[in-house]
Amino acid sequence: AGIHRTVQRGDNFIPIYATIQTSFRKKPSLVFMSAKIGYSFNTISDSPTFGDFVSSIGVGVNLSLSRLANSYIILSAGSRYFNKRHIDMIDRLDQHYIYIAQLRFGVSF
């Protein structure tokens, strides 16, 4: 789960994801792949809250690996899907998909 807020307009996106992060190796690796798919609850401008599907795929780099915790950074490309009803509710939205770039920093225990 997370909270994404647009910088310019203050729109909110609250996604809930299923995430897979793998290096395709049994041993720890410096580089790994990250894939996410889920559902996002969105509040855009003055429209009511609604939701649609989200996904992303990217490449990550482990910054620190230890038995207790590891830190990483991920660069990914993602998309958000909006159905026709949601497009009709928002005046400035004229397409079904919005494509985004994400830079994420994370720590796992």
Backbone atoms as SQL, in Angstrom:
CREATE TABLE atoms (id INTEGER PRIMARY KEY, chain TEXT, resi INTEGER, resn TEXT, atom TEXT, x REAL, y REAL, z REAL);
INSERT INTO atoms VALUES
  (1, 'A', 1, 'ALA', 'N', 0.843, -1.180, 0.000),
  (2, 'A', 1, 'ALA', 'CA', 0.000, 0.000, 0.000),
  (3, 'A', 1, 'ALA', 'C', 0.886, 1.240, 0.000),
  (4, 'A', 2, 'GLY', 'N', 0.347, 2.344, -0.422),
  (5, 'A', 2, 'GLY', 'CA', 1.117, 3.576, -0.447),
  (6, 'A', 2, 'GLY', 'C', 0.201, 4.767, -0.655),
  (7, 'A', 3, 'ILE', 'N', 0.778, 5.945, -0.637),
  (8, 'A', 3, 'ILE', 'CA', 0.046, 7.172, -0.933),
  (9, 'A', 3, 'ILE', 'C', 0.860, 7.943, -1.963),
  (10, 'A', 4, 'HIS', 'N', 0.244, 8.252, -3.096),
  (11, 'A', 4, 'HIS', 'CA', 0.889, 9.034, -4.146),
  (12, 'A', 4, 'HIS', 'C', 0.097, 10.329, -4.287),
  (13, 'A', 5, 'ARG', 'N', 0.789, 11.440, -4.258),
  (14, 'A', 5, 'ARG', 'CA', 0.145, 12.750, -4.384),
  (15, 'A', 5, 'ARG', 'C', 0.820, 13.509, -5.504),
  (16, 'A', 6, 'THR', 'N', 0.027, 14.063, -6.430),
  (17, 'A', 6, 'THR', 'CA', 0.603, 14.841, -7.513),
  (18, 'A', 6, 'THR', 'C', 1.124, 16.166, -6.970),
  (19, 'A', 7, 'VAL', 'N', 2.203, 16.634, -7.544),
  (20, 'A', 7, 'VAL', 'CA', 2.858, 17.834, -7.053),
  (21, 'A', 7, 'VAL', 'C', 2.071, 19.091, -7.409),
  (22, 'A', 8, 'GLN', 'N', 1.641, 19.192, -8.648),
  (23, 'A', 8, 'GLN', 'CA', 1.040, 20.435, -9.122),
  (24, 'A', 8, 'GLN', 'C', -0.406, 20.628, -8.653),
  (25, 'A', 9, 'ARG', 'N', -1.227, 19.580, -8.719),
  (26, 'A', 9, 'ARG', 'CA', -2.658, 19.741, -8.462),
  (27, 'A', 9, 'ARG', 'C', -3.111, 19.219, -7.101),
  (28, 'A', 10, 'GLY', 'N', -2.333, 18.368, -6.462),
  (29, 'A', 10, 'GLY', 'CA', -2.727, 17.829, -5.170),
  (30, 'A', 10, 'GLY', 'C', -3.711, 16.680, -5.257),
  (31, 'A', 11, 'ASP', 'N', -3.775, 15.983, -6.405),
  (32, 'A', 11, 'ASP', 'CA', -4.629, 14.803, -6.536),
  (33, 'A', 11, 'ASP', 'C', -4.015, 13.660, -5.727),
  (34, 'A', 12, 'ASN', 'N', -4.846, 12.766, -5.197),
  (35, 'A', 12, 'ASN', 'CA', -4.376, 11.655, -4.373),
  (36, 'A', 12, 'ASN', 'C', -4.671, 10.309, -5.024),
  (37, 'A', 13, 'PHE', 'N', -3.699, 9.400, -4.926),
  (38, 'A', 13, 'PHE', 'CA', -3.845, 8.027, -5.394),
  (39, 'A', 13, 'PHE', 'C', -3.383, 7.127, -4.254),
  (40, 'A', 14, 'ILE', 'N', -4.226, 6.209, -3.799),
  (41, 'A', 14, 'ILE', 'CA', -3.873, 5.289, -2.718),
  (42, 'A', 14, 'ILE', 'C', -3.952, 3.867, -3.268),
  (43, 'A', 15, 'PRO', 'N', -2.813, 3.334, -3.730),
  (44, 'A', 15, 'PRO', 'CA', -2.803, 2.001, -4.327),
  (45, 'A', 15, 'PRO', 'C', -2.574, 0.894, -3.300),
  (46, 'A', 16, 'ILE', 'N', -3.152, -0.264, -3.582),
  (47, 'A', 16, 'ILE', 'CA', -2.894, -1.496, -2.837),
  (48, 'A', 16, 'ILE', 'C', -2.374, -2.494, -3.854),
  (49, 'A', 17, 'TYR', 'N', -1.136, -2.972, -3.650),
  (50, 'A', 17, 'TYR', 'CA', -0.424, -3.767, -4.641),
  (51, 'A', 17, 'TYR', 'C', -0.120, -5.181, -4.162),
  (52, 'A', 18, 'ALA', 'N', 0.038, -6.065, -5.125),
  (53, 'A', 18, 'ALA', 'CA', 0.763, -7.326, -4.949),
  (54, 'A', 18, 'ALA', 'C', 2.107, -7.086, -5.627),
  (55, 'A', 19, 'THR', 'N', 3.205, -7.362, -4.915),
  (56, 'A', 19, 'THR', 'CA', 4.542, -7.043, -5.406),
  (57, 'A', 19, 'THR', 'C', 5.406, -8.284, -5.487),
  (58, 'A', 20, 'ILE', 'N', 6.188, -8.369, -6.566),
  (59, 'A', 20, 'ILE', 'CA', 7.194, -9.415, -6.722),
  (60, 'A', 20, 'ILE', 'C', 8.522, -8.721, -6.973),
  (61, 'A', 21, 'GLN', 'N', 9.532, -9.067, -6.170),
  (62, 'A', 21, 'GLN', 'CA', 10.890, -8.567, -6.388),
  (63, 'A', 21, 'GLN', 'C', 11.807, -9.783, -6.433),
  (64, 'A', 22, 'THR', 'N', 12.507, -9.960, -7.548),
  (65, 'A', 22, 'THR', 'CA', 13.355, -11.131, -7.707),
  (66, 'A', 22, 'THR', 'C', 14.589, -10.807, -8.535),
  (67, 'A', 23, 'SER', 'N', 15.667, -11.495, -8.218),
  (68, 'A', 23, 'SER', 'CA', 16.891, -11.364, -9.013),
  (69, 'A', 23, 'SER', 'C', 17.068, -12.591, -9.910),
  (70, 'A', 24, 'PHE', 'N', 16.134, -13.547, -9.846),
  (71, 'A', 24, 'PHE', 'CA', 16.170, -14.792, -10.605),
  (72, 'A', 24, 'PHE', 'C', 17.374, -15.649, -10.203),
  (73, 'A', 25, 'ARG', 'N', 17.903, -15.431, -8.994),
  (74, 'A', 25, 'ARG', 'CA', 19.040, -16.191, -8.481),
  (75, 'A', 25, 'ARG', 'C', 18.754, -16.615, -7.051),
  (76, 'A', 26, 'LYS', 'N', 19.413, -17.678, -6.597),
  (77, 'A', 26, 'LYS', 'CA', 19.261, -18.113, -5.213),
  (78, 'A', 26, 'LYS', 'C', 20.107, -17.270, -4.269),
  (79, 'A', 27, 'LYS', 'N', 21.251, -16.781, -4.740),
  (80, 'A', 27, 'LYS', 'CA', 22.132, -15.950, -3.920),
  (81, 'A', 27, 'LYS', 'C', 21.702, -14.490, -4.011),
  (82, 'A', 28, 'PRO', 'N', 22.005, -13.690, -2.975),
  (83, 'A', 28, 'PRO', 'CA', 21.707, -12.251, -3.054),
  (84, 'A', 28, 'PRO', 'C', 22.407, -11.608, -4.251),
  (85, 'A', 29, 'SER', 'N', 21.743, -10.652, -4.861),
  (86, 'A', 29, 'SER', 'CA', 22.259, -9.998, -6.058),
  (87, 'A', 29, 'SER', 'C', 22.167, -8.487, -5.913),
  (88, 'A', 30, 'LEU', 'N', 23.034, -7.781, -6.581),
  (89, 'A', 30, 'LEU', 'CA', 23.022, -6.323, -6.551),
  (90, 'A', 30, 'LEU', 'C', 21.792, -5.769, -7.281),
  (91, 'A', 31, 'VAL', 'N', 21.430, -6.361, -8.418),
  (92, 'A', 31, 'VAL', 'CA', 20.336, -5.876, -9.268),
  (93, 'A', 31, 'VAL', 'C', 19.166, -6.863, -9.203),
  (94, 'A', 32, 'PHE', 'N', 17.942, -6.343, -9.227),
  (95, 'A', 32, 'PHE', 'CA', 16.755, -7.200, -9.212),
  (96, 'A', 32, 'PHE', 'C', 15.628, -6.562, -10.018),
  (97, 'A', 33, 'MET', 'N', 14.611, -7.356, -10.321),
  (98, 'A', 33, 'MET', 'CA', 13.429, -6.893, -11.033),
  (99, 'A', 33, 'MET', 'C', 12.288, -6.714, -10.032),
  (100, 'A', 34, 'SER', 'N', 11.475, -5.696, -10.254),
  (101, 'A', 34, 'SER', 'CA', 10.317, -5.441, -9.410),
  (102, 'A', 34, 'SER', 'C', 9.080, -5.316, -10.299),
  (103, 'A', 35, 'ALA', 'N', 8.022, -6.032, -9.948),
  (104, 'A', 35, 'ALA', 'CA', 6.754, -5.944, -10.686),
  (105, 'A', 35, 'ALA', 'C', 5.618, -5.789, -9.674),
  (106, 'A', 36, 'LYS', 'N', 4.663, -4.911, -10.006),
  (107, 'A', 36, 'LYS', 'CA', 3.528, -4.672, -9.117),
  (108, 'A', 36, 'LYS', 'C', 2.241, -4.621, -9.940),
  (109, 'A', 37, 'ILE', 'N', 1.176, -5.129, -9.347),
  (110, 'A', 37, 'ILE', 'CA', -0.152, -4.993, -9.935),
  (111, 'A', 37, 'ILE', 'C', -1.126, -4.815, -8.779),
  (112, 'A', 38, 'GLY', 'N', -2.132, -3.969, -8.990),
  (113, 'A', 38, 'GLY', 'CA', -3.061, -3.727, -7.901),
  (114, 'A', 38, 'GLY', 'C', -4.215, -2.828, -8.279),
  (115, 'A', 39, 'TYR', 'N', -4.802, -2.237, -7.267),
  (116, 'A', 39, 'TYR', 'CA', -5.978, -1.391, -7.403),
  (117, 'A', 39, 'TYR', 'C', -5.702, -0.085, -6.670),
  (118, 'A', 40, 'SER', 'N', -6.098, 1.035, -7.244),
  (119, 'A', 40, 'SER', 'CA', -5.834, 2.340, -6.644),
  (120, 'A', 40, 'SER', 'C', -7.142, 3.091, -6.387),
  (121, 'A', 41, 'PHE', 'N', -7.261, 3.633, -5.184),
  (122, 'A', 41, 'PHE', 'CA', -8.384, 4.501, -4.824),
  (123, 'A', 41, 'PHE', 'C', -7.929, 5.926, -5.095),
  (124, 'A', 42, 'ASN', 'N', -8.663, 6.645, -5.967),
  (125, 'A', 42, 'ASN', 'CA', -8.208, 7.931, -6.495),
  (126, 'A', 42, 'ASN', 'C', -9.154, 9.066, -6.124),
  (127, 'A', 43, 'THR', 'N', -8.579, 10.228, -5.817),
  (128, 'A', 43, 'THR', 'CA', -9.338, 11.459, -5.631),
  (129, 'A', 43, 'THR', 'C', -8.692, 12.499, -6.528),
  (130, 'A', 44, 'ILE', 'N', -9.399, 12.887, -7.596),
  (131, 'A', 44, 'ILE', 'CA', -8.862, 13.831, -8.571),
  (132, 'A', 44, 'ILE', 'C', -9.773, 15.041, -8.629),
  (133, 'A', 45, 'SER', 'N', -9.196, 16.218, -8.401),
  (134, 'A', 45, 'SER', 'CA', -9.930, 17.497, -8.396),
  (135, 'A', 45, 'SER', 'C', -11.123, 17.426, -7.459),
  (136, 'A', 46, 'ASP', 'N', -12.284, 17.818, -7.941),
  (137, 'A', 46, 'ASP', 'CA', -13.491, 17.837, -7.118),
  (138, 'A', 46, 'ASP', 'C', -14.349, 16.599, -7.310),
  (139, 'A', 47, 'SER', 'N', -13.861, 15.596, -8.036),
  (140, 'A', 47, 'SER', 'CA', -14.646, 14.394, -8.284),
  (141, 'A', 47, 'SER', 'C', -14.671, 13.513, -7.035),
  (142, 'A', 48, 'PRO', 'N', -15.676, 12.645, -6.921),
  (143, 'A', 48, 'PRO', 'CA', -15.713, 11.717, -5.778),
  (144, 'A', 48, 'PRO', 'C', -14.589, 10.683, -5.886),
  (145, 'A', 49, 'THR', 'N', -14.286, 10.031, -4.785),
  (146, 'A', 49, 'THR', 'CA', -13.249, 9.002, -4.775),
  (147, 'A', 49, 'THR', 'C', -13.716, 7.801, -5.589),
  (148, 'A', 50, 'PHE', 'N', -12.825, 7.276, -6.420),
  (149, 'A', 50, 'PHE', 'CA', -13.108, 6.089, -7.210),
  (150, 'A', 50, 'PHE', 'C', -11.822, 5.316, -7.382),
  (151, 'A', 51, 'GLY', 'N', -11.882, 4.146, -7.975),
  (152, 'A', 51, 'GLY', 'CA', -10.679, 3.339, -8.126),
  (153, 'A', 51, 'GLY', 'C', -10.569, 2.688, -9.487),
  (154, 'A', 52, 'ASP', 'N', -9.351, 2.322, -9.828),
  (155, 'A', 52, 'ASP', 'CA', -9.055, 1.607, -11.061),
  (156, 'A', 52, 'ASP', 'C', -7.741, 0.861, -10.899),
  (157, 'A', 53, 'PHE', 'N', -7.384, 0.088, -11.909),
  (158, 'A', 53, 'PHE', 'CA', -6.220, -0.786, -11.832),
  (159, 'A', 53, 'PHE', 'C', -4.915, -0.047, -12.115),
  (160, 'A', 54, 'VAL', 'N', -3.834, -0.498, -11.433),
  (161, 'A', 54, 'VAL', 'CA', -2.504, 0.069, -11.580),
  (162, 'A', 54, 'VAL', 'C', -1.492, -1.058, -11.726),
  (163, 'A', 55, 'SER', 'N', -0.399, -0.764, -12.427),
  (164, 'A', 55, 'SER', 'CA', 0.678, -1.753, -12.573),
  (165, 'A', 55, 'SER', 'C', 1.985, -1.025, -12.837),
  (166, 'A', 56, 'SER', 'N', 3.098, -1.705, -12.549),
  (167, 'A', 56, 'SER', 'CA', 4.408, -1.151, -12.873),
  (168, 'A', 56, 'SER', 'C', 5.438, -2.263, -12.944),
  (169, 'A', 57, 'ILE', 'N', 6.506, -1.997, -13.671),
  (170, 'A', 57, 'ILE', 'CA', 7.635, -2.918, -13.764),
  (171, 'A', 57, 'ILE', 'C', 8.903, -2.077, -13.778),
  (172, 'A', 58, 'GLY', 'N', 9.933, -2.575, -13.079),
  (173, 'A', 58, 'GLY', 'CA', 11.147, -1.779, -12.983),
  (174, 'A', 58, 'GLY', 'C', 12.361, -2.589, -12.595),
  (175, 'A', 59, 'VAL', 'N', 13.473, -1.871, -12.461),
  (176, 'A', 59, 'VAL', 'CA', 14.761, -2.458, -12.094),
  (177, 'A', 59, 'VAL', 'C', 15.202, -1.812, -10.792),
  (178, 'A', 60, 'GLY', 'N', 15.664, -2.663, -9.870),
  (179, 'A', 60, 'GLY', 'CA', 16.113, -2.172, -8.580),
  (180, 'A', 60, 'GLY', 'C', 17.573, -2.477, -8.331),
  (181, 'A', 61, 'VAL', 'N', 18.164, -1.703, -7.425),
  (182, 'A', 61, 'VAL', 'CA', 19.548, -1.909, -7.011),
  (183, 'A', 61, 'VAL', 'C', 19.563, -1.957, -5.488),
  (184, 'A', 62, 'ASN', 'N', 20.154, -3.019, -4.946),
  (185, 'A', 62, 'ASN', 'CA', 20.308, -3.129, -3.499),
  (186, 'A', 62, 'ASN', 'C', 21.432, -2.206, -3.052),
  (187, 'A', 63, 'LEU', 'N', 21.134, -1.318, -2.108),
  (188, 'A', 63, 'LEU', 'CA', 22.131, -0.409, -1.581),
  (189, 'A', 63, 'LEU', 'C', 22.880, -1.027, -0.405),
  (190, 'A', 64, 'SER', 'N', 22.152, -1.819, 0.390),
  (191, 'A', 64, 'SER', 'CA', 22.729, -2.458, 1.563),
  (192, 'A', 64, 'SER', 'C', 22.021, -3.781, 1.803),
  (193, 'A', 65, 'LEU', 'N', 22.782, -4.845, 2.053),
  (194, 'A', 65, 'LEU', 'CA', 22.220, -6.159, 2.354),
  (195, 'A', 65, 'LEU', 'C', 22.785, -6.651, 3.679),
  (196, 'A', 66, 'SER', 'N', 21.907, -7.050, 4.602),
  (197, 'A', 66, 'SER', 'CA', 22.346, -7.653, 5.859),
  (198, 'A', 66, 'SER', 'C', 21.284, -8.641, 6.315),
  (199, 'A', 67, 'ARG', 'N', 21.554, -9.355, 7.389),
  (200, 'A', 67, 'ARG', 'CA', 20.575, -10.320, 7.899),
  (201, 'A', 67, 'ARG', 'C', 19.358, -9.623, 8.493),
  (202, 'A', 68, 'LEU', 'N', 19.541, -8.436, 9.050),
  (203, 'A', 68, 'LEU', 'CA', 18.449, -7.732, 9.714),
  (204, 'A', 68, 'LEU', 'C', 17.610, -6.876, 8.770),
  (205, 'A', 69, 'ALA', 'N', 18.240, -6.229, 7.803),
  (206, 'A', 69, 'ALA', 'CA', 17.509, -5.324, 6.909),
  (207, 'A', 69, 'ALA', 'C', 18.294, -5.118, 5.623),
  (208, 'A', 70, 'ASN', 'N', 17.581, -4.697, 4.593),
  (209, 'A', 70, 'ASN', 'CA', 18.249, -4.267, 3.368),
  (210, 'A', 70, 'ASN', 'C', 17.555, -3.024, 2.821),
  (211, 'A', 71, 'SER', 'N', 18.336, -2.187, 2.155),
  (212, 'A', 71, 'SER', 'CA', 17.793, -0.983, 1.545),
  (213, 'A', 71, 'SER', 'C', 18.006, -1.069, 0.039),
  (214, 'A', 72, 'TYR', 'N', 17.114, -0.423, -0.696),
  (215, 'A', 72, 'TYR', 'CA', 17.160, -0.515, -2.148),
  (216, 'A', 72, 'TYR', 'C', 16.551, 0.725, -2.776),
  (217, 'A', 73, 'ILE', 'N', 16.824, 0.895, -4.069),
  (218, 'A', 73, 'ILE', 'CA', 16.215, 1.950, -4.871),
  (219, 'A', 73, 'ILE', 'C', 15.708, 1.302, -6.153),
  (220, 'A', 74, 'ILE', 'N', 14.518, 1.697, -6.602),
  (221, 'A', 74, 'ILE', 'CA', 13.888, 1.098, -7.786),
  (222, 'A', 74, 'ILE', 'C', 13.465, 2.203, -8.751),
  (223, 'A', 75, 'LEU', 'N', 13.807, 2.035, -10.012),
  (224, 'A', 75, 'LEU', 'CA', 13.330, 2.901, -11.085),
  (225, 'A', 75, 'LEU', 'C', 12.363, 2.074, -11.917),
  (226, 'A', 76, 'SER', 'N', 11.119, 2.548, -12.053),
  (227, 'A', 76, 'SER', 'CA', 10.117, 1.745, -12.763),
  (228, 'A', 76, 'SER', 'C', 9.216, 2.619, -13.626),
  (229, 'A', 77, 'ALA', 'N', 8.560, 1.961, -14.559),
  (230, 'A', 77, 'ALA', 'CA', 7.538, 2.576, -15.406),
  (231, 'A', 77, 'ALA', 'C', 6.209, 1.949, -15.026),
  (232, 'A', 78, 'GLY', 'N', 5.173, 2.770, -14.943),
  (233, 'A', 78, 'GLY', 'CA', 3.880, 2.252, -14.523),
  (234, 'A', 78, 'GLY', 'C', 2.745, 2.837, -15.318),
  (235, 'A', 79, 'SER', 'N', 1.554, 2.276, -15.101),
  (236, 'A', 79, 'SER', 'CA', 0.355, 2.795, -15.755),
  (237, 'A', 79, 'SER', 'C', -0.818, 2.727, -14.794),
  (238, 'A', 80, 'ARG', 'N', -1.743, 3.625, -14.990),
  (239, 'A', 80, 'ARG', 'CA', -3.009, 3.641, -14.255),
  (240, 'A', 80, 'ARG', 'C', -4.120, 3.599, -15.290),
  (241, 'A', 81, 'TYR', 'N', -5.084, 2.716, -15.079),
  (242, 'A', 81, 'TYR', 'CA', -6.211, 2.570, -15.990),
  (243, 'A', 81, 'TYR', 'C', -7.417, 3.301, -15.423),
  (244, 'A', 82, 'PHE', 'N', -8.123, 4.052, -16.272),
  (245, 'A', 82, 'PHE', 'CA', -9.362, 4.710, -15.892),
  (246, 'A', 82, 'PHE', 'C', -10.462, 4.245, -16.850),
  (247, 'A', 83, 'ASN', 'N', -11.585, 3.740, -16.309),
  (248, 'A', 83, 'ASN', 'CA', -12.665, 3.285, -17.185),
  (249, 'A', 83, 'ASN', 'C', -13.475, 4.480, -17.696),
  (250, 'A', 84, 'LYS', 'N', -14.405, 4.231, -18.611),
  (251, 'A', 84, 'LYS', 'CA', -15.154, 5.296, -19.275),
  (252, 'A', 84, 'LYS', 'C', -15.949, 6.144, -18.286),
  (253, 'A', 85, 'ARG', 'N', -16.526, 5.529, -17.285),
  (254, 'A', 85, 'ARG', 'CA', -17.302, 6.288, -16.295),
  (255, 'A', 85, 'ARG', 'C', -16.418, 7.309, -15.580),
  (256, 'A', 86, 'HIS', 'N', -15.206, 6.918, -15.257),
  (257, 'A', 86, 'HIS', 'CA', -14.290, 7.824, -14.572),
  (258, 'A', 86, 'HIS', 'C', -13.789, 8.927, -15.505),
  (259, 'A', 87, 'ILE', 'N', -13.573, 8.607, -16.757),
  (260, 'A', 87, 'ILE', 'CA', -13.159, 9.627, -17.730),
  (261, 'A', 87, 'ILE', 'C', -14.253, 10.681, -17.881),
  (262, 'A', 88, 'ASP', 'N', -15.519, 10.232, -17.914),
  (263, 'A', 88, 'ASP', 'CA', -16.643, 11.168, -18.037),
  (264, 'A', 88, 'ASP', 'C', -16.778, 12.070, -16.805),
  (265, 'A', 89, 'MET', 'N', -16.352, 11.592, -15.621),
  (266, 'A', 89, 'MET', 'CA', -16.463, 12.366, -14.388),
  (267, 'A', 89, 'MET', 'C', -15.411, 13.471, -14.292),
  (268, 'A', 90, 'ILE', 'N', -14.277, 13.281, -14.983),
  (269, 'A', 90, 'ILE', 'CA', -13.162, 14.223, -14.853),
  (270, 'A', 90, 'ILE', 'C', -12.987, 14.959, -16.178),
  (271, 'A', 91, 'ASP', 'N', -13.140, 16.257, -16.168),
  (272, 'A', 91, 'ASP', 'CA', -13.090, 17.053, -17.393),
  (273, 'A', 91, 'ASP', 'C', -11.753, 16.971, -18.111),
  (274, 'A', 92, 'ARG', 'N', -10.639, 16.995, -17.397),
  (275, 'A', 92, 'ARG', 'CA', -9.333, 17.082, -18.049),
  (276, 'A', 92, 'ARG', 'C', -8.721, 15.725, -18.395),
  (277, 'A', 93, 'LEU', 'N', -9.426, 14.634, -18.142),
  (278, 'A', 93, 'LEU', 'CA', -8.913, 13.306, -18.452),
  (279, 'A', 93, 'LEU', 'C', -9.539, 12.835, -19.756),
  (280, 'A', 94, 'ASP', 'N', -8.704, 12.584, -20.782),
  (281, 'A', 94, 'ASP', 'CA', -9.233, 12.221, -22.092),
  (282, 'A', 94, 'ASP', 'C', -8.676, 10.898, -22.623),
  (283, 'A', 95, 'GLN', 'N', -8.101, 10.072, -21.754),
  (284, 'A', 95, 'GLN', 'CA', -7.573, 8.780, -22.194),
  (285, 'A', 95, 'GLN', 'C', -7.740, 7.755, -21.083),
  (286, 'A', 96, 'HIS', 'N', -7.710, 6.477, -21.457),
  (287, 'A', 96, 'HIS', 'CA', -7.913, 5.400, -20.490),
  (288, 'A', 96, 'HIS', 'C', -6.679, 5.122, -19.641),
  (289, 'A', 97, 'TYR', 'N', -5.481, 5.361, -20.169),
  (290, 'A', 97, 'TYR', 'CA', -4.256, 5.059, -19.434),
  (291, 'A', 97, 'TYR', 'C', -3.454, 6.327, -19.183),
  (292, 'A', 98, 'ILE', 'N', -2.866, 6.404, -18.004),
  (293, 'A', 98, 'ILE', 'CA', -1.888, 7.435, -17.679),
  (294, 'A', 98, 'ILE', 'C', -0.596, 6.690, -17.381),
  (295, 'A', 99, 'TYR', 'N', 0.485, 7.089, -18.023),
  (296, 'A', 99, 'TYR', 'CA', 1.781, 6.434, -17.832),
  (297, 'A', 99, 'TYR', 'C', 2.648, 7.303, -16.930),
  (298, 'A', 100, 'ILE', 'N', 3.352, 6.646, -16.006),
  (299, 'A', 100, 'ILE', 'CA', 4.152, 7.366, -15.035),
  (300, 'A', 100, 'ILE', 'C', 5.532, 6.721, -14.886),
  (301, 'A', 101, 'ALA', 'N', 6.488, 7.517, -14.436),
  (302, 'A', 101, 'ALA', 'CA', 7.812, 7.023, -14.044),
  (303, 'A', 101, 'ALA', 'C', 7.899, 7.147, -12.528),
  (304, 'A', 102, 'GLN', 'N', 8.484, 6.156, -11.888),
  (305, 'A', 102, 'GLN', 'CA', 8.581, 6.155, -10.437),
  (306, 'A', 102, 'GLN', 'C', 10.020, 5.921, -10.007),
  (307, 'A', 103, 'LEU', 'N', 10.443, 6.629, -8.994),
  (308, 'A', 103, 'LEU', 'CA', 11.731, 6.393, -8.348),
  (309, 'A', 103, 'LEU', 'C', 11.399, 6.136, -6.880),
  (310, 'A', 104, 'ARG', 'N', 11.687, 4.922, -6.413),
  (311, 'A', 104, 'ARG', 'CA', 11.315, 4.532, -5.053),
  (312, 'A', 104, 'ARG', 'C', 12.529, 4.133, -4.237),
  (313, 'A', 105, 'PHE', 'N', 12.530, 4.505, -2.998),
  (314, 'A', 105, 'PHE', 'CA', 13.544, 4.083, -2.044),
  (315, 'A', 105, 'PHE', 'C', 12.829, 3.225, -1.010),
  (316, 'A', 106, 'GLY', 'N', 13.407, 2.101, -0.644),
  (317, 'A', 106, 'GLY', 'CA', 12.759, 1.224, 0.313),
  (318, 'A', 106, 'GLY', 'C', 13.721, 0.563, 1.267),
  (319, 'A', 107, 'VAL', 'N', 13.162, 0.137, 2.388),
  (320, 'A', 107, 'VAL', 'CA', 13.890, -0.635, 3.396),
  (321, 'A', 107, 'VAL', 'C', 12.995, -1.798, 3.780),
  (322, 'A', 108, 'SER', 'N', 13.556, -3.002, 3.774),
  (323, 'A', 108, 'SER', 'CA', 12.789, -4.171, 4.204),
  (324, 'A', 108, 'SER', 'C', 13.516, -4.843, 5.354),
  (325, 'A', 109, 'PHE', 'N', 12.725, -5.399, 6.272),
  (326, 'A', 109, 'PHE', 'CA', 13.272, -6.037, 7.474),
  (327, 'A', 109, 'PHE', 'C', 13.038, -7.528, 7.448);
